[in-house]
């Protein structure tokens, strides 16, 4: 609005404004060039009489007269058109010959150049640069006073001057992007405050992490220069050697991270990662993500010199000193928050160079004699929400399909092939093309969970329910409301957000069975299994794995790049084969499925599915080849799931009404799935959230409010138009 009102003053034709009575000026669009030049010279003569007066400080009347005449002159200059392809327009030619702009600035400097007068000058130049009909910046009589004015506006102390300064700098970068040839003029010109190649950057850098339109304009302007630096080594070297752009951008992430909420209040027991709709209403997190995404954009377009310096600063100025300690806080809530933030950052970064520095930090950085990766793996074994956010983080890491990640997590422990019997090493490369493996895994479905184990009436009802995707007797969303109110209120979460175990879940179902008329649901559906990446092994990999498979145990080397054998878990005998802490903790969690929360089991099985989809013979044979003979101390996935099957059947045998409970639980899952928050952003209503990321709302709909309560369970309800603190704002 400020810009539009100012331009209205500058251009009498805009917004229906009339020119002052003292100015009889025909529209520049229709007036001929000679007439415009004559009017311009008339204004200049009036200004010149004031400029030639003796005296150190201009009188108020003189300031007003110069201001009014300058407005008209620069309007005419903006409308001036060149006479030919390379020639200047008549007004610009006059301005250059008279060194008019420089003389005007020198006159202003004789008096007290207040911030208000600086704002006036900046807005004049912004109008001139943005509306000019011919190139202006390539002419030194225009560029030199402009650079001098910019140097006088360093360290602005008012928001008005900040806004005007950033707007002009943004427009300058747009103009330079349109005329890359003038870039050299900026980087090789000099002013009384040093080389001009520092001015644009030094003035924009303080606004890199600024919020709102001001920060976005500054980042947009800098990104244009970064893009131009990609093919200009001199410009790139100037950015890295003569400006604080990279260190301020990268280390600014540290300051922004320190303002993030240290506790994440979540909406329910199923929460395990931050989606965009979760954080878009949290101002501190929006600021951080804007800066992180800007880092990503700079690396995408900038010169390799700038890329390298920036990623080094991100690693050494943010990840190591800030993220490292944050991930090792002693408070469970802070560990949950920092892990969720790291997961969000990894999902938000797309440029290879920046992603590599994040992975380098996770995989190799040591904090208190332990790598970040080892710390995160160990937390999978916790019985709290920390386990869930850790599993979500590893889901993100595995989805990158990065060989370095797979090497550190799994492959370096499997490469020696010490987990299989010596005679089985050649079988590592065997493929199951007839589905025998699938049949063996399907045989692990507990007998009590197969459809034929249900009583005939319930079997038919279940078949009809699952074929339609809706349990029998269920109406649309509104008929589920009262039932879910009662159910969710009576199934409390375990301490520390651990969720509800299968035994506890069964007990609660028993307790409310009499109240369940149509069945109910309160658990999210399982996530889609990851797609297998189309990444066939190259010949070198095939040869390497073949050589590993042929080595006897005593000759098997350590993982690539390892000076010694991979680390073992505490208490692991040195003589026993070791499949690594990640596989160990996953299998341990799998074997304990009956005691995990429903949500942990969804994440856990999804993670194992991701590993099984990875196109690498050694890993595939370890997880899926049911004919492999492992060392006695090594458990196979088939054995682990077989153990789970036996536990489920034993538990089912002890429950007289297990088939009925199982059927009701299935209906419970279907109905809850219909209320689950969609991954699609368009399906999630716009919400207002507190600075602590908590107290989620679902938004009121025409059919009534179906919002999550502040504590994450129980549904608040109200008719259309009813007062609701969770309603859409």
N, C-alpha and C positions, 0 to 999 in steps of 0.2 A: 504494500500500500504506500509506503514511503517513497518508493521509486516512482510509482505511477503519479503521485501528487506532484513530485518534483518535475517529472517530464511534462506534466501539464503546464507548469509554470514556464518551462523552457520553450515549449511549442504552443503558441497561441491557438493553433488550429485544433489541438487536442481537447477533448471534453467540452467543446463549445466555448472555450475561453476566447476573449477578444484581445487583440494586441493593444498595448497602451496607446492613448490618444496621440502622444508625441511621435509615434512611429507610424508613418504612412507607408506600409510595406506590402507590396503585392506578393501573393503566395509564391515561394521559391519554385514550386513545382511548375507553375505556368509562366513565371517571369523569365525573361531572357538573361543569359549569363552576364551581359554587360550591365544591365540594370541592377542585378544582384551585387555585382562588384562595386558599383557606384554607391549603393546603399551601405555596403560593408565599409567602404572607405569613409563614408560620412560618420558612421559610428566610431571608427578608429580615430578620426580627427578629434572627436569630442573626448575620447579617452586620453589621447595623446596630450591635450592641453592640461589635463589633470596630472598626468605622469611627469610633465616637465616643470611642475610647480616645485619651488624650493621648500624644504621642510622635512623633518624626520618622521612625523607621524601624520597619516592622512586624516583629514577631517571627516566626520560622519556623512556629510552631504557628498563629499568626494567618493567615499566608499559606495554609497548608494548609486551614484551616477555611473561609476565604473562597473558595478555589478549589473545594472540594467543594460548597459551597452554591450557588455561582454556576453550576456545571455543571447542577445540578438546576433552578435557576430558569430558565435559558435554554432547557432542554428543555421546561419547562412553557410558556414564552412562545412557543416555536416551534409547539407543539400548540394554542395558543389560537386560537379561532375568533371571528369577528365576530358580534355579536348580530343585526345586520341588514345591509342592503346598504351603508349608509354609516357604521354605528356600529362602534366598536372592540370587541374582545373584552374581557372583564373584567380579564384579567391585563395586557393592553397598556394599558388605561385606567389601571390602578394604576401601571404603569411610567412612563407619561407624567406623571401627577400628582405622583409622588414624584421625578421627574428621576433615576431610579435608576441608569441606565447612566453618566451624567455623574459622579455621586457616587462610583461604583465606580472609574472611571478616575482621578479626582482622588486617591483614596486610594492607588492603585497608584503614582501619581507622587510621593507623599511619600517613598518609598524609592528604592532603586536599580532602575530599570526595565531589567533586563538583557534581552539578546536572547532568552533562554529565556522570560522572562515576556511579552515582546512576541509571541513565537510563540504562547503560550497564548491571549493576547487575540485575536489574528488568527484563530486556529482557532475560537474561540468565536463570533466574528462570522460567520465563513464558514458554520458550522453553522446559526446563527440565520437568516441571509439565505437560504440554500439550502433550508431546511426549513420556513420560516414559512408558515402557512396563511392569512395576511392581509397586506396591504401594511404595511410597517414604515418604509421609507425616507422616506415623505412626512411623518413626524412628527419635528420637530426634536429632541426629547429622545432619539431614536434616532440620527438622522443626525449631529448635532453631535459627540457623543463619538466616533463612528466616524471622521469626517473628522479629528478631532484625533489619534486613534490612528494613522491613516495618515500624517499629517505627521510623527509621531515615528519612523516606520519608513523614512524616506527613507535612501538609501545603505546598504542592508543589507550586513553584512560576512560573513555566513555563508550557506551554501547552504540551510540549513533555514529561515532567515528569508526568503530569496528565494522559496523554493517556497511558503511560507505566504502571503506578501504577494501574489504573482502569482495564486495560486488565489483569494484573496479578491477581488482586483480583477477577475478574470475573472467571478466570480459577481455582483459588483456591476453589471458591464456587462450581463450577462444579465438581471438584474432591471430595470435601467433600460430595456432594449430591450422588456421586457414591459409596462412602465408609462412610456411616453415623456413623460407629463405631469410626472414627477418630475425630468426632465432639467434643467429650469430651476433646481430647488433646488440641484443640484450646481454649476451654472455661476454662480449668484448668491450662494452662501453664502460666508462668510469665516471664516478661522481665524487663529490667531496667526502663521502663516507665509505669509500672503498669500491671494489669492483662491482659492477652492476649485476654480475652473474649471481651475487648473493642476495640481491634485494627481493626478488619475487619469492624466493624460498624462505628467506629469513622473516619476511612479513607474513607468509602463509603458515609457516610451521606452528606458531602458537595456537592455531585454530584447527589443527589436524583432528584432535579428539573432542572438539567442541560439539555440543548437542544442537539439534534443530537445524534450521535452514542455513545458518551461518557456517556450521561445521561441514554440512554437505556441499556448500558452494566452494569451500576451501579444498576439500578432498577432490571434488570434480576438477578444479583448476590444476591441482598438483598432478592428477592422473593424466591430464592432457600433456603436461610437460614430460612426465615419465614415458608416455608413449613416443614422444618425439626423441627422447634420449636413446631409444632402442637402436637407432641407426646412426647415432652421433656419439662417437667415443669421447670427444672433447667435452660435450655437455654432460655425459655420464660421469666422467672423471671429476668435473666441477661439482656435481651433486654429491659424490662420495667424499671428495677431498675438502671442499670449501663450504659445505653446509652441514647442519645438524639434522637433516631430514631423516635419515635411517635410524639414528639412535633415539630421536624423540618419538618417532612412530612406534618403534619396537618397545622401548622401555616405558612408553606411555601405557602400554597394555598392563604393566605391573601396577600402576596407580589405579587404573580402572578396575582391575581384578580385586584390589583391596577393598573396593566399595561394594562388591557383590554380596548378596545375602549369604550368611554363613550357615543358615538353616533353611531347608526347603520344606515348607509345609505342603503336604500332598493331599490329593483328593480321595484316595482310597488305597486299599492294600495291594492293588495291582500296579500302582505307579512304579516305573523303574527307569525312565529317561525323560529328558526335556525335549518337548516338541516346540515348534515355532509358536504355536498358539499358547503355549505355556509361558513363554518368556517375553512375548512381544509387548505385553503391558507393564513390564518391569523396567523402569527407566535406566537403572544402572547397568542392567544386562543388555539392553538395547544399545547403549553407548559402547559397551565392550564389543558387542558383535559387529557394530558399524566399523569400528577400528580394525577388528580382525579381518573382516571382509575387505576392507580397504588394503590391508597388507597383502591379502591374496590377489587383489586386482593389480596392485603395483608390480608384484612378482610376475603376473601374467603379461604385462606390457613393457616392462622396463628393460634397460640394458643389462647384460649379465653382470657387469660390475656392481650395479645397484642391487640386483637380485642377491648376489653373494653377500654383500654387506648387510642387507636387511635380514636374511635368514640367520646369519651369524648373531646379529643383535637379538633376534627373537629367541634364539636358543640360549645365549649367554646372559641376556638382559631380562628375560621373562620366564622361560621354562625352568631353567636351573635354579635361579634364586627365589622364584615365587611359586611356581606350580609344584616343584619338588617338595618343599616344606609343607605346602597346603595339603598334599596327598598323604602326608604323614602326621597330620594332627591327631591328638589323642582322643578327641571327642568324636563319638560315632556320627553325630549329626554333621560335623564339619567334614569328616571323611566321605560321607554320603554326598554332600554338596560338591566337594572338589572332584569326586569321581564322575558325578553327573555332568559337571562343567567340562571336564576333559573329554568325555564322550561327545558332548555337543560340539566342542571345538573340532574334534576329528571329523565329525560328520559335516561340518561347515566349510572345511578347507578343501579346495579342489586342485590347486596348483601343485605339481609334483615336488618342486623344490621346497615349498613350505610344508607339505605333508611329510617329506623325508625328514625334515628337522624335528617334527613332532614325533615321528617314529623312532628317530635316533635317540630322543630323550626317553621315550617309554622303554625301548629295548636295551639301551646301553648305559644310561646315566645311573650312577650309584648314589644313594642317599643313606647315610649311616650304614655303610658297608653292605647295602642290599640294593639291587637294581629295582627301579620302579616296577618293572614287569613282575619280579618275584613278589613284591609287596602286594600287587593287585591280584596275582594268582592265589596267594594265601587267603585273601579276603573272600574268595568264593566259598570257603568252608565256614564262614560265619553264618549264624542263624538269625539274620536280621535283614532289613532292607538293603544293607550294605552288600549282601550277597547278590541281590537282584540288580543293583546298579553296576556291580562289577561284572556280572554275566552280560548285561547290556553293553558294557564297554568292550568286552571280548567279542560280542556279536559284531560290533562295528569294526574291530580290528580284523576279524576273519573275513568280513565282507569286502575288505580292500583287496583280497586275493594277492597279497604281497608275500613273495617267497621269503623275505627276511623275517617277517612275522612268523610264518609257519616254521622256519628254521629254528628260531629261538624258542617257540612254544613246544614243538613236537618233533620235528624232523631230526634235529641234532641228537636226540635221545634214541631215535629209531635207526639212524644211519648205520651204526655198528652191527645192527641185526643180532645183537646179543639177546634179544627178547624171544627169539625163536630157536628151536633145536637146530643143531648144525646141519642135519640132513634136510631141513626145511628151507634153507636160505634161497635155493633156486626157485622155490614155489612162490616167492614174494611177487613175482611178475605174472603169476597165473591169473586168468580172467574167468569169471563165472558168466557164461553167455546163455545158459539155459534156465536161469532163475532158481537154481537149487538153493542159493543163499537166501533169496526172498522167502522161499517156503520155510526155511529153518527159522527165520526171524518171525514170520507169521505164526509159527507154532508156539511162540512164546506168549501169545495172548492167553491170559488166564482163562481156564475153562469156565469159571463163573461169570466171565464178562462176555462170553460168546452168545449170540442171539438164541441159539438152541437151548441155552440153559434157563431161559426165562419161561414162566408158565405160559401156555398157549394164548390166553386172552391178552396178556401184557405184551407177548411177542408180536402179535398182530398190530396192537396199538402202537408199539414202538416202530415197527416197520412203516406204518402209515405216517407217523410223526416225522421220522427222519427223511422219508421220501419227499414230503411236502416242505420240510425245513421248519415246520412249526408244530409243537405238540398239540394233540387233539384237545378241543375245548377252549383253545386260546383265542381271544379276540385281539384287535389291534392294541397299540401301546397303552391306551387309557385303561383297559381292563386289567392290566398288569400292575397298575400303580399301588393300590391298597395292599396287595399281596407282597410286593417288594418292600413296602414300608415296614411291614411286620417282620419279614424275613431278614432284611439287612440290619434291622435294629436288634435282632436276636442272635446274630452271628458276629460277635465282637472279634477284633483283631488280637492276635497274640502280642505280647510285649515286644517293643522294638520293631514293630511293623513286620513281624515274621510271617503273618498271615495265618491261615487255618490249616492244620494238618488233616490228613485223611481221617484219622481216628476222631479228631475233634469235630470235623465236618460231619461225620456219620452220627455222632452223638447229638449235634444240633439238629440235624434232619429228623432224628427220632423225636426230639423234644417238641418240634413244631409240626410233626406229621399230621396230627389231628386237625390243625388249622389250615392245612394245605388242601384246598378244594380242587384246584386245577393244576397244581405243580408250580414251581417257581424257578428262578435262575439268578445267580449272582457271580458269575465268573467269566472272564473274557475268553473268547475263542482263541485257539492256538494260532500263532502267527504262521504265515506261509513259509514253508521251508525254503531256504535259499536256493536260487537256481545254480546249477553247476556251470562254472565259467568254461567257455570254449577255449581252453588253453592247453593244447597237446604238448607233450614233452618234446624238447628238441633232441637231436641225436646225441649231443654231448651229455645231456641229463640221463638219457637211456643208458649210455655207456657207463656213466658214473655209478648209477644204481646197480647195474649189472655187476660191476667190479666189487661194489660193497656186498652184494648178495653172495659173491663167490668167496669172500674172505672168511677164514676160520675165526672163531671168537677172539683168539689171542692176538690176531693181527688187525682187528677192526680199529680204525683210527677214531679219534674224537670228532665232534662236529666241526665243520669247516670254520676256520678262523679261531678255533679253540686251542689253547696251549695244553690243556689237560682235559680230562673227562668232564662232562657237564656236571653241574652241582647236583647233589642228591638231597633228598628231604632228610630232616633230622631223624636219626635212628635207623636209616637205611644201611644195611650191611654192605661194605664195599664189594663183596664177592657176588652179590645178587644183581641180576639185570634190573635196569631202571628205565621206565618209559617216560620219566619226567614228571615234575610237580603238577603241570597243567592236566595231563591225562590222569594222573593219580587222583587229583582232587575232583575232577569231573566224574570219574568212575565211583569215587566214594560217595558223591552226592547222588548219583544215579541209584546206587545200591540202597540209599536211604530215602528213596522216593516216598515211601509211606509216611514219613515224618516231615517231609518238606511241605511248604505251602503249595497250593495249586499253581500259583503264578511262578514260583521258582521252578517247578517241574516243566512248565511251558517253555521258559527261557532255557532251561537245562537241555531238554530234548531238542530244541531248536539249534542249540550250539553244537550238539553231537551230530545233528543232520548236516550242518555247515561243514564240519570236518569230514564227514563221509562223502560229501559232494566234491571235495577238493581233488582235482585230477592228478594225483601223484601215486604211483603204484605202491610205494612202501606204506604210506598212510592208509590207502584203500585196502591193502591186504591185512593190515593190522586190525582195522575196524570191521571189515565186511567178509573176509575170507574165512568161512567157518570150518574149512578143512585144515587150516594151519595148526601146527602143534607148537604151542608156546612152552617156554621154560616153566617149571612148576610154580615159581614165585610170581609169574606174570598172569594177570587175569585178562581174559578177552572180553570184548563187549557182549558176546553171546553168553558168557558165564555170568556177567553182571546182571544182564536182563533176565536170565534164567533164575537167578537168586531173587530178583524182584517178583517174578512170577510166583515163585514158591511162597513168598511172604504174603502176597495178595490172596492166594488160594487158602493159605492157613488162616488169614484174617477172615475171609469170606465164610470159611467152614464154621467159624465160631459165632457167626451172626445168623440167627434163624431166619430173619426176614431180609437177608442180603439182596436177593433179586428185586424185591420191591424198592428197597432203598436205592439200588443201582439205577433202576428205571426213573425214579424221581430225580436223582442227581443228573441224569442225562437231560431231562426236561428243564432242569434248573440251568444247565449250561446253555441250552438253546435260547431260552428266554433272556438270560443275561446277555448273550451275544447280540440280541436285538437292541439292547440299550448301551452296548459298549461304544466307547468313543472311537469314531472312525479315524483312520490314518489320513484320510483326505481332508485337507485344510478347509475346503469349502463346506464340509459337513459339520464343522465345529463352529458354534456361534461366537461372535465377538464378545469378549468379556473384559471387565475391569478387574484388575488384580492388585493386591497390596504389594508393597516393596519386598515382602518376604515370600513372594511366589505362592502365597497360600490362599485359602478360602475361595475355592473355585466355585463358579456358578455355571449352570447349564443353559440359562436363558429361558425366558417364558415363551411359550408358543400359543397359538390360538386355541389349542386343545387343552391348555392348562400347563402349569409349570412342572417340569420334571427335572429339577436341578439337584445336583449333589450338594449335600450339606457341608458346612465348614469343616466338620470333623472327618469327612470323606465317606460317610455311609449314612443311610437313611435318606429318604427323598423328601424334600420340601415341596408341598403342593399348594396350588391356589388356582382359582379360575382365571380366565382371561381378564386382564386389567387389575387383578388383585395385587395389593402391595406385596412386593417380594424383594428382599435384599439381594437375591441372586439373579434378578431379572436382567435381560439384555439392556444395556445402557445406550 
